[in-house]
Amino acid sequence: MQITRHDKPLQTSGEPQKVGEKMPNFSVTTAEGKKVQLNELLDKPALFSVVPDITTRVCSISTKKFNQEVDKFSNINFYTISTNSPAQQKDWCAAEGVSNMELLSDEDQEFGNKTGLFVADNTTDARSIWIVDQNGTILYQELVPEMTNEPNYAGALGFLSAL
């Protein structure tokens, strides 16, 4: 899939899955350094906010925005996935006061490659939002074509409200 960063064309590692399809099984690393697989994250439906680099402005804004909304959705798990290391994510959470949103590391790029979101040119994952049910079926997806743009928060949160 082609995206852009500051209008420069970039290519992802493949074509992401679509609404109605199953999210591929993947493993990511928690802040505690534990590897977890998709099924371990789906004890209830989940919103996955994928950001290229948690330490950049738009990724920070996006994660803080979803962190503010978590309490309104007790029946949904909220996760942010980035290619930052767990240590970088922990430091960012501490500095920014983010405690509700769970950050997951795709430092080994497994998630990005399995979902077709990995961008080799800058070793990050493409910005996107995924809402997945407990069975791993994709219910909602937003692929942000310009990496420096914010996602459509209202669209994702509105979809969650209707669940």
C-alpha positions as CSV (number, residue, x, y, z in Angstrom):
1,M,0.0,0.0,0.0
2,Q,1.3,3.5,-0.8
3,I,1.2,6.2,1.8
4,T,3.1,9.5,2.2
5,R,5.1,11.3,4.8
6,H,5.4,15.1,4.2
7,D,4.0,14.2,0.7
8,K,6.9,11.9,0.0
9,P,5.6,8.5,-1.3
10,L,6.4,5.5,0.9
11,Q,5.5,1.9,0.4
12,T,4.2,-0.4,3.2
13,S,5.1,-4.1,3.4
14,G,1.8,-5.2,1.9
15,E,-1.9,-4.7,1.6
16,P,-3.7,-4.5,5.0
17,Q,-6.6,-6.6,5.8
18,K,-10.1,-5.2,5.3
19,V,-13.2,-4.9,7.4
20,G,-14.9,-8.2,7.8
21,E,-11.6,-10.1,7.6
22,K,-9.7,-11.6,10.5
23,M,-6.8,-9.7,11.9
24,P,-3.7,-11.8,11.5
25,N,-2.2,-13.4,14.6
26,F,0.8,-11.4,15.8
27,S,2.9,-10.9,18.9
28,V,3.9,-7.6,20.4
29,T,5.7,-6.7,23.6
30,T,4.1,-5.1,26.7
31,A,5.7,-2.4,28.8
32,E,6.9,-5.2,31.2
33,G,8.7,-6.9,28.3
34,K,6.3,-9.8,28.0
35,K,5.4,-11.1,24.5
36,V,1.6,-11.3,24.0
37,Q,-0.4,-12.5,21.0
38,L,-3.5,-11.1,19.5
39,N,-5.9,-13.6,21.2
40,E,-4.5,-12.5,24.6
41,L,-5.5,-8.9,23.9
42,L,-9.1,-9.8,22.9
43,D,-10.9,-10.7,26.2
44,K,-13.3,-8.0,24.9
45,P,-13.4,-5.9,21.7
46,A,-10.3,-3.8,21.2
47,L,-9.3,-0.5,19.5
48,F,-5.7,-0.6,18.2
49,S,-4.3,2.8,17.4
50,V,-1.1,2.3,15.4
51,V,1.4,5.1,15.4
52,P,4.7,5.4,13.7
53,D,6.8,6.8,16.6
54,I,5.3,7.6,20.0
55,T,7.9,10.4,20.6
56,T,6.7,12.5,17.7
57,R,4.0,15.3,17.9
58,V,1.1,13.7,16.0
59,C,1.6,10.3,17.6
60,S,1.7,11.8,21.0
61,I,-1.5,13.8,20.3
62,S,-3.3,10.8,19.0
63,T,-2.3,8.5,21.9
64,K,-3.3,11.2,24.5
65,K,-6.6,11.8,22.8
66,F,-7.5,8.1,23.0
67,N,-6.2,7.9,26.5
68,Q,-8.7,10.6,27.5
69,E,-11.6,8.5,26.0
70,V,-10.8,5.1,27.6
71,D,-13.0,5.6,30.7
72,K,-16.1,6.1,28.5
73,F,-15.8,2.6,27.1
74,S,-15.4,0.0,29.8
75,N,-16.3,-2.8,27.4
76,I,-13.4,-2.0,25.1
77,N,-9.6,-2.5,25.4
78,F,-7.6,0.4,24.1
79,Y,-4.0,-0.2,22.8
80,T,-1.4,1.9,21.0
81,I,1.1,0.0,18.9
82,S,4.4,1.6,17.8
83,T,7.8,0.4,16.7
84,N,9.4,2.1,19.7
85,S,11.0,-0.1,22.3
86,P,9.1,-0.8,25.6
87,A,11.5,1.4,27.4
88,Q,10.9,4.3,25.1
89,Q,7.1,3.8,25.5
90,K,7.4,3.6,29.3
91,D,9.4,6.8,29.4
92,W,6.9,8.6,27.1
93,C,4.0,7.5,29.3
94,A,5.7,8.7,32.4
95,A,6.6,12.1,30.9
96,E,3.1,12.6,29.3
97,G,1.0,11.2,32.2
98,V,-0.7,8.5,30.1
99,S,-1.9,5.7,32.2
100,N,-5.1,4.4,30.7
101,M,-4.0,3.5,27.3
102,E,-1.7,0.4,27.1
103,L,1.2,0.8,24.8
104,L,2.5,-2.3,22.9
105,S,5.9,-2.4,21.1
106,D,6.3,-3.7,17.6
107,E,10.0,-3.2,17.8
108,D,10.6,-6.5,16.0
109,Q,8.2,-5.4,13.2
110,E,6.1,-8.6,13.4
111,F,2.8,-6.8,13.7
112,G,3.7,-4.4,10.9
113,N,4.7,-7.1,8.5
114,K,1.8,-9.4,9.2
115,T,-0.7,-6.5,8.7
116,G,1.1,-5.0,5.7
117,L,1.7,-1.7,7.7
118,F,5.4,-1.8,8.0
119,V,7.3,1.0,6.2
120,A,10.9,-0.2,5.6
121,D,12.1,3.3,4.6
122,N,11.7,4.6,8.1
123,T,11.3,1.4,10.1
124,T,7.9,2.3,11.4
125,D,4.3,1.1,11.0
126,A,1.8,3.2,9.1
127,R,-0.7,5.2,11.1
128,S,-4.0,3.5,11.4
129,I,-7.0,2.6,13.6
130,W,-8.4,-0.9,14.0
131,I,-11.4,-2.0,16.0
132,V,-11.5,-5.8,16.3
133,D,-14.1,-8.0,18.0
134,Q,-13.3,-10.8,20.5
135,N,-13.0,-13.3,17.6
136,G,-10.4,-11.2,15.8
137,T,-12.7,-10.0,13.1
138,I,-12.0,-6.4,11.9
139,L,-15.1,-4.3,12.5
140,Y,-13.6,-0.9,11.7
141,Q,-10.5,0.3,10.0
142,E,-8.9,3.7,9.1
143,L,-5.7,3.8,7.1
144,V,-4.3,7.3,7.3
145,P,-2.7,8.0,3.9
146,E,-0.4,10.8,5.1
147,M,1.7,9.8,8.1
148,T,1.8,13.3,9.6
149,N,-2.0,13.6,9.7
150,E,-4.1,12.7,12.7
151,P,-6.7,9.9,12.4
152,N,-10.5,10.5,12.4
153,Y,-11.1,10.3,16.2
154,A,-14.8,11.0,15.9
155,G,-15.2,8.2,13.4
156,A,-13.6,5.6,15.6
157,L,-15.2,6.8,18.8
158,G,-18.6,7.1,17.1
159,F,-18.2,3.5,15.9
160,L,-17.4,2.3,19.4
161,S,-20.4,4.2,20.8
162,A,-22.6,2.3,18.4
163,L,-21.3,-1.1,19.4
